[in-house]
Amino acid sequence: MNKIKTSILIAAIVAVALPALAQRKRVSPHETVSADIDGAKLSVVYGRPYTKDPKSGEPRKIWGKLVPYGKVWRAGADEATIFTTDQTLTFGDTTVPAGKYSLYMLPGEDGSKLIINKQTGQWGTMYDEKQDLARVDLKKSAVDKQVDQFAIAIDKGDAGGGVLKLTWENTQYAVPFTVKK
């Protein structure tokens, strides 16, 4: 009798877990980028989708098409992009306390925003606007060479602080920040 109960329990667990696992199957490779900016340790963990369709291999138009203007995008692929800082940062007029956050983006033809969200650990499409800590302006610029795979970088700023950069296709979005002393 115990064998039957155990078998039923295992079957129930598998039945519940399989749909969740299927939804969370990664399509894109993942990467972690880290930097030490003015004594702050920062990292971003994110999925790196390609310009080419993973099924057909055909090139895709990214900005305004695959990533539509006016809709929140997970800033990567698969799980939500995770941003971690061990010190308080300032993005423009916005203070971001030390901690772990999800990053999203709201792309637009005439202006784009980086969304810093307090919720973490969710699948990238499970965005909750009520959890937003801040929305900060991104500076859009063209890149010289086409970027086939989405990339995020944390670079040192020319006059101190740093710059968070999101680059894909023919466009780079950037936002400077400083480490609060």
N, C-alpha and C positions, 0 to 999 in steps of 0.2 A: 504494500500500500504506500509506503514512504517513497518507493521508487517512482510510482505514478505521480505523486504530489511534486516530487523534485523535477520530473520531466515536464509537468505542466508549468511549474514555476519558471524553468529555463526557457520553455517555448514562449511564455508570456513576455519575459525580459527581451528575448530576441525580437519578438514581434513589435515591441515598443521601440527598441533601439535601432532597428534597420532603417526605418524612414528617416530618423534623425541623422544617421550616418550617411545615408544616400544624399540628403540635402547638403551635407557639409563636406562632400568630396571636393578636394582641391583640384582646380583646373590649371592654376598658374604656379610657377615656382615662387618660393618665399625667400625673403632676405631680411637681415637685420643690419641697419647702419647705426654707427655710434660715433660720438664726437665728445671731446672735452673742450668746452667753450668757456673761457674766463673762469675756470675752476668748476663749472657745472658739468656733470656727466649726463648726456642725453642719448636716447636711442629711439629708433623707429623700427617696428616690425610690421612688414606689409607683404601683400601678394603682388607679383609683378606680371600683369597681363601683357600680351604682345599685341602689336598692331594687326597682325594677321590672325584671322579667325582660326581657333584651335581645331575646328572640325574640317573646314574646307581648305584652309591655307590661303584663302583670298584676303587681300588687304582690306582693312576697314577704315572708314573715316571716323576719327575719334571724337574730337571736340565738336559739339553741336549735333552729333549723330549717335554713336555708341554711348557717349557720355553727353546726354542732352543738356542744353542750356536751361537754366531755371529749375532744375531738379537736383536734390541732394544726391551726391555720389560718394561711395565708400572710400575714395582715394586709394584704390588698389583693387585687389581681387580677393574673393573668399571671405575669411574672417575680417572683422573691422580692423583697420590699421591702428596700431598701438603706439602711442608716443609717451615716453617716460622721461622725467627730469628729476634730478635729486636736489635742485635748488629752484627758487622762485624766479620766473622769467617775466619779462614785459614785452608784449607785442603791441606796439603803438601805445594806446592808452589803457590796454588790457593787461591786468596782472593774472598770471597763471601760477598758482602755488605749486610747490614741489609735489609730484605725484604721477599717477598713471592715467592716461586719457585715451579716448578714441579720436581719430582725426577723420573728418569728412570734408567734402568740398561742395560748394554751391557755385558751379561755373555759370558764367553769363557772357554774352557777347560784349557788353559794355562795362563789365565789372564782375569780379569773382570774389568769393569769400572762403576762407579757411574756417571750418567749424571745429572747435575744441569741445568735446563732449565728455561728460563725467562718467558715463556708463562704459564698462569694458567687458570683454569676454564674449560678446555677442557675434553672431554671424553678421557680416557687413551690411546686409539689407535690413536688419532689424534696428533701424535708427529711431530714436526717441527724442524729438525736439525739446521736450521738457527737461532733458538732461544736459542741454547745451550750457557750457560755462561761458563761451564767447564765440563771436563771429568776427573775424578780422579780415581786412581788405588784403587781397593778393595783387601783386604787380604782375601783369602779363607782358611777356616779350617773346619774340620769335627766336628760334635757335637756328644756327648755321647749318647743322646737319640733322637730318631726320633721325628721331629716336624711336627704334622699333619696339623697345620694351620699357614700360613705365618705370620711372626711377625717382626715388626720393633721396635727397642729399641734405646734410647738415654741414654748412661751411662756415668758416670764420669770416666775420665782416671786416671790411677794409678799415673801419675806424673803431674796432672793438665789437663785442657782441657777436652775433651770428646771423645766418640767413638759412631759413628752411626753404628748400627748392623742390618742386614737383614738376617733372619733365616727361613729356610723351608726345609722340608724333612730331609736330613742328613748333611746339609751344612750351614755354616754361612759365610757371607761376611761382612767385617768390614772396616771402615775407621776412623782414628783418626782426630781430629780437635782441634784447639785452638781458644780462643776468643781474638780478636785483641784489644789491649788496646790503 
